[in-house]
Amino acid sequence: MRDRKTLERLYADDFTHTHAVGRVDNKAQRIAALVSGDPTIESAEADGVNIRTYGMTTAIVTGQSTIRSQGENQNSTRYRWIAVYVRRVNRWQIVASQATRIVQ
C-alpha cells in the first residue's frame, strides 16, 4: 500500500516496528519505506493468522508470511510476525510490530 494518507491513519503516532535484523523504525520511517516501495514486494502471502482480542481495546495478530520481492535482488523469504493493535478514539491503530526471519 502506498497511500500515505491511509497509512497515517492506520499507524499510531507511537508505533514501532522491529525488523528481523534488529533495526527499529518509528511511524515516519515505516511509512516512508512503504510509500517508496523500496524494496518492492511482489507478494506477501500470510498464513497461520491468529487474532486474539483483550477487552474492547487491544488485539494481537500473529502469523507467518512468505515475502517475495522483485527487482535486482529477487528472493523469497519466510517470516513469523506479530502486530499489536489498540483501539483509540473509536478506531484501530497498529502500535507495534515485529518480524523474525524463519531459517529453513
Phi, psi and omega per residue, in radians:
M1 nan 2.266 -3.134
R2 -2.072 0.348 -3.131
D3 -1.550 1.685 -3.065
R4 -0.983 -0.726 -3.092
K5 -1.078 -0.760 3.118
T6 -1.174 -0.753 3.126
L7 -1.078 -0.674 3.109
E8 -1.039 -0.619 3.112
R9 -1.329 -0.631 -3.059
L10 -1.303 -0.612 -3.108
Y11 -1.623 2.305 3.099
A12 -1.245 2.679 3.130
D13 -1.051 -0.510 -3.127
D14 -1.708 0.356 -3.116
F15 -1.103 2.493 2.973
T16 -2.407 2.482 3.051
H17 -2.175 2.256 3.073
T18 -1.813 2.045 -3.141
H19 -1.295 2.854 3.132
A20 -1.045 -0.450 -3.137
V21 -1.572 0.019 3.094
G22 1.721 -0.204 3.116
R23 -1.187 2.502 -3.133
V24 -2.022 2.294 3.076
D25 -1.941 2.564 2.980
N26 -1.654 -3.050 -3.107
K27 -1.001 -0.885 -3.085
A28 -1.065 -0.750 -3.134
Q29 -1.161 -0.731 -3.129
R30 -1.137 -0.796 -3.137
I31 -1.134 -0.726 3.120
A32 -1.025 -0.738 3.129
A33 -1.148 -0.725 -3.136
L34 -1.175 -0.737 -3.114
V35 -1.198 -0.656 -3.118
S36 -1.243 -0.438 -3.119
G37 1.263 0.470 -3.127
D38 -2.024 1.921 0.046
P39 -1.403 2.771 3.116
T40 -1.388 2.141 3.139
I41 -1.661 2.152 3.119
E42 -1.361 -0.751 3.106
S43 -2.707 2.711 3.108
A44 -2.511 1.381 -3.100
E45 -1.331 2.228 3.142
A46 -1.845 2.491 3.048
D47 -2.550 2.914 -3.131
G48 1.078 0.497 -3.094
V49 -1.246 2.295 3.131
N50 -2.283 2.211 3.131
I51 -2.005 2.168 3.072
R52 -2.084 2.319 3.106
T53 -1.943 2.590 3.129
Y54 -2.226 1.843 -3.049
G55 1.122 -2.600 -3.121
M56 -1.841 0.172 -3.003
T57 -2.174 -0.200 -3.056
T58 -2.365 2.402 3.051
A59 -2.389 2.390 3.078
I60 -2.052 2.202 -3.104
V61 -2.044 2.226 3.082
T62 -2.174 2.727 3.103
G63 3.126 -2.985 3.092
Q64 -2.292 2.609 3.121
S65 -2.477 2.553 2.953
T66 -1.831 2.026 -3.114
I67 -1.733 2.131 3.080
R68 -1.948 2.120 3.133
S69 -1.770 2.785 3.099
Q70 -2.129 2.971 -3.103
G71 1.869 -2.759 -3.075
E72 -1.062 -0.694 -3.077
N73 -1.839 0.981 3.135
Q74 -1.038 2.256 3.058
N75 -2.763 2.999 3.124
S76 -2.283 2.144 -3.089
T77 -2.267 2.439 -3.133
R78 -1.785 2.359 -3.127
Y79 -2.278 2.589 2.907
R80 -1.841 2.371 -3.029
W81 -2.443 2.843 3.073
I82 -2.433 2.503 3.076
A83 -2.387 2.373 -3.135
V84 -1.983 2.208 3.135
Y85 -2.008 2.509 3.084
V86 -2.240 2.414 3.093
R87 -1.550 2.058 3.141
R88 -2.310 2.343 3.112
V89 0.809 0.908 3.060
N90 1.064 0.478 3.017
R91 -2.588 2.635 3.119
W92 -1.522 2.344 3.066
Q93 -2.319 2.552 3.079
I94 -1.455 2.248 -3.102
V95 -1.904 -0.395 -3.138
A96 -2.766 2.577 3.034
S97 -2.643 2.740 3.102
Q98 -2.610 2.501 3.079
A99 -2.173 2.388 3.104
T100 -2.184 2.183 -3.127
R101 -1.200 2.363 3.078
I102 -1.658 2.061 -3.139
V103 -1.557 2.235 -3.103
Q104 -1.433 nan nan
